[in-house]
């Protein structure tokens, strides 16, 4: 059974599920937290968890050869992080580092995939919700590429303000 404090605030990602599926998924959830500077996920490492952010902020970033990581998208409450476990080679495609203290819900991907194998409807709903999160991440990455290509000299100074604006627009959409 889910930890009692987990039910106080149902994450929007879970709200989209039927009550039966929501309770099933909640039974496999564990709370997690990260302090500023700590990673939720690291690019290239084994992908094995779905993170549902409840509080705090982090930065999705990607590596750049011999340069600091490139920020892609700022994440915050009600965001979803971690869908690389869906696709081979099951490695994180991005990193996510906490900007301030982050708290949320973590779901083991192996456990979740087993539940999906048992229930096609759950599988369908989860994939639809995760595809929405993937689309938002790809949009943020595309915007970062456009910024880099059009203003390479202003890239560093504009990254933080643009990422914050993109995040504010997407936080209402991220699920």
BELURPE-V62802 format. One record per residue. N is the residue number from 1. RES is the residue in one letter. PHI is phi as a letter, one per 40 degrees, with the letter a starting at -180 (NA if undefined). PSI is psi in whole degrees, 0 to 359 (none if undefined). NEAR is the number of other ideal C-beta (glycine too) atoms within 12 Angstrom. Layout:
# BELURPE-V62802
n->(N & N)
res->(RES & RES)
phi->(PHI & PHI)
psi->(PSI & PSI)
near->(NEAR & NEAR)
This chain:
# BELURPE-V62802
n->(1 & 2 & 3 & 4 & 5 & 6 & 7 & 8 & 9 & 10 & 11 & 12 & 13 & 14 & 15 & 16 & 17 & 18 & 19 & 20 & 21 & 22 & 23 & 24 & 25 & 26 & 27 & 28 & 29 & 30 & 31 & 32 & 33 & 34 & 35 & 36 & 37 & 38 & 39 & 40 & 41 & 42 & 43 & 44 & 45 & 46 & 47 & 48 & 49 & 50 & 51 & 52 & 53 & 54 & 55 & 56 & 57 & 58 & 59 & 60 & 61 & 62 & 63 & 64 & 65 & 66 & 67 & 68 & 69 & 70 & 71 & 72 & 73 & 74 & 75 & 76 & 77 & 78 & 79 & 80 & 81 & 82 & 83 & 84 & 85 & 86 & 87 & 88 & 89 & 90 & 91 & 92 & 93 & 94 & 95 & 96 & 97 & 98 & 99 & 100 & 101 & 102 & 103 & 104 & 105 & 106 & 107 & 108 & 109 & 110 & 111 & 112 & 113 & 114 & 115 & 116 & 117 & 118 & 119 & 120 & 121 & 122 & 123 & 124 & 125 & 126 & 127 & 128 & 129 & 130 & 131 & 132 & 133 & 134 & 135 & 136 & 137 & 138 & 139 & 140 & 141 & 142 & 143 & 144 & 145 & 146 & 147 & 148 & 149 & 150 & 151 & 152 & 153 & 154 & 155 & 156 & 157 & 158 & 159 & 160 & 161 & 162 & 163 & 164 & 165 & 166 & 167 & 168 & 169 & 170 & 171 & 172 & 173 & 174 & 175)
res->(X & X & X & X & X & X & X & X & X & X & X & X & X & X & X & X & X & X & X & X & X & X & X & X & X & X & X & X & X & X & X & X & X & X & X & X & X & X & X & X & X & X & X & X & X & X & X & X & X & X & X & X & X & X & X & X & X & X & X & X & X & X & X & X & X & X & X & X & X & X & X & X & X & X & X & X & X & X & X & X & X & X & X & X & X & X & X & X & X & X & X & X & X & X & X & X & X & X & X & X & X & X & X & X & X & X & X & X & X & X & X & X & X & X & X & X & X & X & X & X & X & X & X & X & X & X & X & X & X & X & X & X & X & X & X & X & X & X & X & X & X & X & X & X & X & X & X & X & X & X & X & X & X & X & X & X & X & X & X & X & X & X & X & X & X & X & X & X & X & X & X & X & X & X & X)
phi->(NA & c & d & d & c & c & c & c & b & c & c & d & c & c & c & c & c & c & d & c & c & c & c & c & c & c & c & b & c & b & c & a & a & b & c & d & g & c & c & c & b & b & d & g & c & d & c & a & a & b & b & b & c & b & a & g & b & a & b & c & a & b & c & b & d & f & b & c & d & c & c & b & a & c & b & a & d & g & c & b & b & h & b & c & c & c & b & d & c & f & b & c & c & b & b & b & b & c & c & b & c & b & b & a & b & b & b & c & c & c & d & c & c & c & c & c & c & c & a & c & c & c & d & c & c & c & c & d & c & c & c & c & c & c & c & c & c & c & c & c & c & c & c & c & c & c & d & c & c & c & b & d & c & c & d & c & c & c & d & c & c & c & c & c & c & c & c & c & c & c & d & c & c & c & a)
psi->(148 & 148 & 135 & 322 & 342 & 335 & 352 & 323 & 110 & 125 & 141 & 329 & 323 & 332 & 334 & 348 & 158 & 162 & 319 & 314 & 322 & 314 & 322 & 310 & 320 & 332 & 342 & 10 & 145 & 145 & 153 & 162 & 153 & 143 & 162 & 133 & 342 & 151 & 141 & 314 & 154 & 128 & 130 & 341 & 166 & 129 & 122 & 10 & 143 & 126 & 130 & 112 & 129 & 326 & 150 & 179 & 151 & 174 & 123 & 130 & 162 & 153 & 152 & 128 & 125 & 25 & 164 & 158 & 148 & 120 & 139 & 312 & 135 & 133 & 157 & 198 & 140 & 7 & 162 & 134 & 130 & 87 & 5 & 341 & 352 & 335 & 138 & 144 & 19 & 46 & 146 & 133 & 343 & 170 & 158 & 121 & 137 & 130 & 325 & 184 & 129 & 137 & 148 & 200 & 137 & 139 & 126 & 127 & 324 & 315 & 314 & 319 & 324 & 318 & 322 & 324 & 328 & 340 & 102 & 325 & 317 & 314 & 312 & 314 & 318 & 316 & 319 & 314 & 321 & 325 & 323 & 315 & 320 & 317 & 319 & 321 & 318 & 323 & 316 & 320 & 319 & 316 & 321 & 319 & 318 & 316 & 316 & 322 & 327 & 334 & 61 & 327 & 334 & 0 & 309 & 317 & 330 & 343 & 312 & 315 & 320 & 320 & 320 & 319 & 316 & 318 & 316 & 322 & 323 & 339 & 328 & 339 & 332 & 132 & none)
near->(11 & 22 & 16 & 10 & 14 & 28 & 18 & 15 & 21 & 23 & 37 & 25 & 38 & 36 & 19 & 26 & 30 & 17 & 13 & 15 & 28 & 29 & 20 & 28 & 38 & 32 & 22 & 30 & 34 & 23 & 26 & 31 & 22 & 30 & 17 & 16 & 15 & 20 & 29 & 41 & 38 & 24 & 24 & 17 & 22 & 17 & 31 & 24 & 34 & 42 & 42 & 46 & 42 & 33 & 25 & 30 & 34 & 41 & 39 & 47 & 35 & 29 & 19 & 18 & 8 & 6 & 14 & 16 & 22 & 27 & 38 & 38 & 43 & 40 & 47 & 33 & 28 & 32 & 41 & 44 & 52 & 43 & 37 & 33 & 31 & 26 & 16 & 9 & 13 & 20 & 20 & 32 & 30 & 37 & 33 & 43 & 31 & 32 & 28 & 22 & 20 & 36 & 29 & 38 & 42 & 33 & 38 & 23 & 28 & 18 & 22 & 39 & 25 & 17 & 30 & 28 & 13 & 14 & 20 & 13 & 17 & 28 & 23 & 17 & 28 & 37 & 22 & 18 & 33 & 33 & 19 & 24 & 38 & 27 & 21 & 33 & 35 & 21 & 22 & 38 & 25 & 17 & 28 & 32 & 18 & 17 & 28 & 24 & 13 & 14 & 16 & 15 & 11 & 15 & 24 & 19 & 13 & 22 & 30 & 18 & 17 & 27 & 34 & 22 & 18 & 34 & 35 & 18 & 18 & 30 & 25 & 15 & 22 & 35 & 32)
